[in-house]
Amino acid sequence: MAKASPDRAGYEVGGVGNRAERIRFLFVIVPLGVVASLVMFYIESRHGETPLTLRTLPSLVFPICALPLWYWMSRSTGTGERIFGVMALLITLSLLWGSLFNFDSPILLVWIPVMPLAYVLLLGHVRSLRWSAGLMAGLSAIYVLFPAINQGAQPVAPTVFGVSLLAAGVSMMLSWHHYRELSVYQRRLREQASYDALTGAMMREPGLEVLARCMAQVDRRPGEAVSVALLGAMMREPGLEVLARCMAQVDRRPGEAVSVALLDLDDFKRINDEEGHQAGDRVLRGVAAEVRGHIRRGDYLVRLGGEEFLIVFPGMRAEAAYALSDGLRERIPAVTDGLSRRPVTASIGLVQYRGGETAGQLLGRADVLMYAAKTGGKNRVCRDGDVGDGLSGQTEPIL
Ligand SMILES: Nc1nc2c(ncn2[C@@H]2O[C@H](COP(=O)(O)OP(=O)(O)OP(=O)(O)O)[C@@H](O)[C@H]2O)c(=O)[nH]1
């Protein structure tokens, strides 16, 4: 993936990782939260004459919302970020509401140091700081207002409240520090696993995952198109499986669009042969840098191997992807001028997904068009319609 990807810009640790992890998390946290809230409800209900009072209601907020939350999460196909945001909001509101009436009960204080940790898990380490600080400010205000709200009743002693705030502060700093360190390692590992060291382009498998995500997104948002410029070679097994699955999803919803294009540098072998591999490497770096600068934020560049690249343009139709790819093709000789004695050019095949075809057929058509660009004289973009309609029947085997 190119530097244009949002993933590369900032990486937050904490949160609950991918969707499968999040669902597992939900199976643990939701039942635990419900049990803890019900215990609180039991303890607080002993203060009042009837179980349902302003004192006891806050502890029911989470158990009441848990089932819809759980259902929402288990049905969600995304990362669940919004669901976890709602969850953080719920536990915050129930603690603030509870403290309005229960600040005279020391048991409430148990929850305060737990909250920063919960925020890190739910929201990631960066946002957890803001939420923890906001919560502590809110609790301090409620502590001061408590006697006025409760007809002169006194809250827990200031030292007790102070110790609880201190513990929350320590918990906040420790968890933030821990997850910040983890974030550095995670980012490094992620980049090493995802990016090609030579060109800075994304590698095949993560690149194909991105492609799959884009296709799934098209599936969820009718009318939105995804154009993909596949600069170079073909997809192999893992990518093909993901691609085929996502395309089948798109297939079920007519009106969606996915485009694919292939780019291959022309006569690259001659650069290696005549000027050595170092010159070839310089050219690869130059081309990849140009592609990364040329594509939009949110587009992806994938190096499939050798001088073969994949670029993904989410939300862009084939016509726009064609214009962008052709602009890129035009710039390549100029931006690589001086990197090699030979002028460097590229051939590109660009196609739009046709409902019902397989990933092999889709990429096969792009491949045929890319080779049509080669046989037509190289240094050009071929797209649907530039070559006879008989193409579709001969494309499957490229993968
Ligand atoms: N310098 C360098 N060369 C590489 C790298 N990976 C693959 N290659 C070389 O890229 C060349 C690709 O050659 P071909 O597939 O024949 O393609 P081509 O010469 O561009 O010919 P056309 O595609 O027909 O224009 C081979 O010589 C590979 O050794 C790399 O990382 N660095």
The ligand as an SDF file (V2000), in Angstrom:
LIG
                    3D

 32 34  0  0  0  0  0  0  0  0999 V2000
   16.5160   -4.7250  -10.7160 N   0  0  0  0  0  0  0  0  0  0  0  0
   15.5260   -5.5600  -10.4140 C   0  0  0  0  0  0  0  0  0  0  0  0
   15.0450   -6.3930  -11.3670 N   0  0  0  0  0  0  0  0  0  0  0  0
   14.0360   -7.2340  -11.0690 C   0  0  0  0  0  0  0  0  0  0  0  0
   13.4630   -7.2660   -9.7740 C   0  0  0  0  0  0  0  0  0  0  0  0
   12.4760   -8.2070   -9.7670 N   0  0  0  0  0  0  0  0  0  0  0  0
   12.4430   -8.7390  -11.0320 C   0  0  0  0  0  0  0  0  0  0  0  0
   13.3810   -8.1420  -11.8170 N   0  0  0  0  0  0  0  0  0  0  0  0
   13.6880   -8.3950  -13.2420 C   0  0  0  0  0  0  0  0  0  0  0  0
   12.6680   -7.8670  -14.0420 O   0  0  0  0  0  0  0  0  0  0  0  0
   12.7850   -8.4720  -15.3430 C   0  0  0  0  0  0  0  0  0  0  0  0
   11.4020   -8.6860  -15.9210 C   0  0  0  0  0  0  0  0  0  0  0  0
   11.5930   -9.0580  -17.2700 O   0  0  0  0  0  0  0  0  0  0  0  0
   10.3960   -9.4610  -18.2490 P   0  0  0  0  0  0  0  0  0  0  0  0
    9.3360  -10.1590  -17.4680 O   0  0  0  0  0  0  0  0  0  0  0  0
   10.9870  -10.1780  -19.4070 O   0  0  0  0  0  0  0  0  0  0  0  0
    9.7570   -8.0960  -18.7020 O   0  0  0  0  0  0  0  0  0  0  0  0
   10.2860   -6.9290  -19.6290 P   0  0  0  0  0  0  0  0  0  0  0  0
   11.7400   -6.9880  -19.9300 O   0  0  0  0  0  0  0  0  0  0  0  0
    9.8090   -5.6880  -18.9570 O   0  0  0  0  0  0  0  0  0  0  0  0
    9.5260   -7.1600  -20.9860 O   0  0  0  0  0  0  0  0  0  0  0  0
    8.0730   -6.6760  -21.4070 P   0  0  0  0  0  0  0  0  0  0  0  0
    7.1970   -6.8930  -20.2110 O   0  0  0  0  0  0  0  0  0  0  0  0
    7.6770   -7.5110  -22.5660 O   0  0  0  0  0  0  0  0  0  0  0  0
    8.1550   -5.2210  -21.7630 O   0  0  0  0  0  0  0  0  0  0  0  0
   13.5730   -9.7630  -15.1410 C   0  0  0  0  0  0  0  0  0  0  0  0
   14.8210   -9.6140  -15.7500 O   0  0  0  0  0  0  0  0  0  0  0  0
   13.7330   -9.8640  -13.6060 C   0  0  0  0  0  0  0  0  0  0  0  0
   14.9980  -10.4100  -13.2640 O   0  0  0  0  0  0  0  0  0  0  0  0
   13.9730   -6.3710   -8.7640 C   0  0  0  0  0  0  0  0  0  0  0  0
   13.5190   -6.3120   -7.6200 O   0  0  0  0  0  0  0  0  0  0  0  0
   14.9980   -5.5520   -9.1260 N   0  0  0  0  0  0  0  0  0  0  0  0
  1  2  1  0
  2  3  2  0
  2 32  1  0
  3  4  1  0
  4  5  2  0
  4  8  1  0
  5  6  1  0
  5 30  1  0
  6  7  2  0
  7  8  1  0
  8  9  1  0
  9 10  1  0
  9 28  1  0
 10 11  1  0
 11 12  1  0
 11 26  1  0
 12 13  1  0
 13 14  1  0
 14 15  2  0
 14 16  1  0
 14 17  1  0
 17 18  1  0
 18 19  2  0
 18 20  1  0
 18 21  1  0
 21 22  1  0
 22 23  2  0
 22 24  1  0
 22 25  1  0
 26 27  1  0
 26 28  1  0
 28 29  1  0
 30 31  2  0
 30 32  1  0
M  END
$$$$
